[in-house]
């Protein structure tokens, strides 16, 4: 596997690391149908990802034979601003387009799979809606919505917890002077309307994209069970091109090695099933 740093883009303002597998020389021989993988920033974290998640992920995928690119969008990490007058959505689409051009030039791949965590999933969703070169997308803790099932699963165990009621009554009788606990961090992406996201996903699948929705236990403030995929998106998740996974034991940033390995292994399996790597000398 060979990794190389690049400065690229319309104004040479973007910085990224391309990983090219040994079986994938510049002259060709990439994965099936020429598919590469591009990993987008998670929030304001630069291209290494939270706790180096993107580094480990891309190197593991390189070992499987996939060319990869992890890069910083405009104004994030080591990438600077482009002097063009664009909305943020236009900028993201242009940046990812530049990234696809680079990966195509260096590896020969004609299509890509996008991977994004949290706001990276939001950006991947935006690009996948319109970009013809996107063959698939992996949305990590992407769009989700509290449903009646979510509220039932969240509140019913609390209502039936006798110990919780006893503690509440004891607290009323003997108020504690302890300072309130700090609020837990909230991880979410700014939501589009649920019907819009559902229609977007259906459109992607109709165009032939393969989708993988992976949610963690770190977003339990708005997603708390595997059944919620169907509650949020209906028949979309039953489409043969759509896969889902709820890693309820994992936190939002996959800080533990066991959770990170489980995530990356699930991504490897999904890619190998939907975009299997064909060796350069394999018969056509």
URNORNOR-V628005 format. One record per pair of residues at least 4 apart in sequence whose ideal C-beta (glycine too) atoms are under 6 Angstrom apart, sorted by sequence separation. I is the first residue (numbers start at 1). GAP is how many residues later the second one is. D is the distance in Angstrom with one decimal. If there is no record, write none. Layout:
i = {I:I}
gap = {GAP:GAP}
d = {D:D}
//
This chain:
i = {9:20:30:31:48:49:52:53:72:86:103:116:124:127:146:151:152:192:219:220:228:233:250:251:271:272:278:7:9:24:45:49:61:72:74:86:104:116:192:204:223:237:254:8:24:48:62:72:75:103:128:254:42:48:61:72:74:116:230:237:7:42:74:116:215:229:128:250:254:6:58:114:5:58:100:124:3:4:39:229:3:54:74:2:121:121:1:114:226:74:121:245:73:111:113:47:113:114:115:117:118:37:47:111:47:46:243:71:37:47:69:36:37:38:39:46:92:96:210:211:212:213:214:215:216:217:41:187:217:100:217:218:31:69:93:202:205:216:218:31:41:186:198:201:205:216:30:89:198:19:67:21:23:67:19:24:21:20:19:145:18:16:17:143:16:14:15:212:1:38:15:15:210:14:187:13:13:36:122:13:119:11:36:118:129:153:10:153:36:136:35:38:136:137:138:139:140:141:150:34:42:43:141:34:35:36:37:38:39:40:42:43:128:146:30:30:42:141:144:150:30:41:144:28:40:147:149:24:40:14:40:147:20:145:18:144:9:8:35:53:50:51:60:64:57:65:35:32:31:32:31:32:29}
gap = {4:4:4:4:4:4:4:4:4:4:4:4:4:4:4:4:4:4:4:4:4:4:4:4:4:4:4:5:5:5:5:5:5:5:5:5:5:5:5:5:5:5:5:6:6:6:6:6:6:6:6:6:7:7:7:7:7:7:7:7:8:8:8:8:8:8:9:9:9:10:10:10:12:12:12:13:14:14:15:15:16:16:17:18:18:19:20:20:20:21:21:21:22:22:22:23:23:23:23:23:23:24:24:24:25:26:27:28:29:30:30:31:31:31:31:31:31:31:31:31:31:31:31:31:31:31:32:32:32:33:33:33:34:34:34:34:34:34:34:35:35:35:35:35:36:36:37:37:38:39:40:41:42:42:43:43:44:47:49:49:51:53:53:54:55:57:57:58:61:61:63:64:64:65:65:66:67:67:67:69:70:71:71:71:71:71:72:72:73:73:74:74:74:74:74:74:74:74:74:75:75:75:75:76:76:76:76:76:76:76:76:76:76:76:77:78:78:78:78:78:79:79:79:80:80:81:82:83:83:84:84:84:87:87:88:88:89:94:100:201:203:204:204:204:207:212:240:243:244:244:246:246:251}
d = {5.1:5.3:5.1:4.8:5.1:3.8:5.9:6.0:4.6:3.9:5.6:2.9:5.9:5.0:4.6:5.8:5.5:4.7:5.0:5.1:5.8:5.3:5.7:5.8:5.4:5.5:4.7:5.3:3.7:5.5:5.5:3.0:4.4:3.2:5.5:4.6:5.7:4.2:5.1:4.2:5.5:5.3:4.9:5.4:4.9:5.8:5.8:5.5:5.1:5.8:4.7:4.3:5.9:5.2:5.4:3.9:5.6:5.7:5.4:5.6:5.7:5.8:5.5:3.7:5.2:4.7:4.6:3.8:5.5:5.6:4.0:4.1:5.6:5.3:5.5:5.1:5.6:5.5:4.8:4.6:5.0:4.7:5.5:5.0:4.1:5.6:5.6:6.0:4.1:5.5:3.3:5.6:5.0:5.4:5.9:4.5:4.3:4.7:4.5:4.1:5.2:5.5:5.6:3.9:5.0:5.4:5.9:5.4:5.2:5.5:5.6:4.2:4.5:5.0:4.5:2.9:4.9:4.7:5.1:4.8:4.8:4.7:4.7:5.4:5.1:4.2:5.4:5.7:5.9:5.3:5.8:4.1:5.8:4.8:5.6:5.3:4.8:4.3:2.9:5.3:5.1:6.0:5.2:4.9:4.7:5.5:5.6:5.8:5.9:5.2:3.6:5.0:5.4:5.6:4.2:5.3:4.9:5.3:4.4:4.9:4.9:5.3:5.4:4.7:2.7:5.9:5.5:4.9:4.3:5.3:4.0:5.1:4.5:4.7:4.5:5.9:4.5:4.7:4.4:5.0:5.3:4.7:5.7:5.7:5.4:5.4:6.0:5.6:3.7:5.5:5.9:5.1:3.8:5.7:4.5:5.2:5.1:5.6:5.8:4.3:4.0:5.8:5.8:4.1:5.2:5.0:5.1:5.5:4.7:4.2:5.4:5.2:5.6:5.2:5.3:5.3:4.8:5.2:5.7:5.9:4.8:5.6:4.4:4.8:4.0:6.0:4.9:5.8:5.3:6.0:5.8:4.0:5.6:5.1:5.4:5.7:4.3:4.8:5.5:5.6:3.8:5.3:5.3:5.8:5.3:3.6:4.4:5.4:5.8:5.1:4.3:4.9:3.1}
//
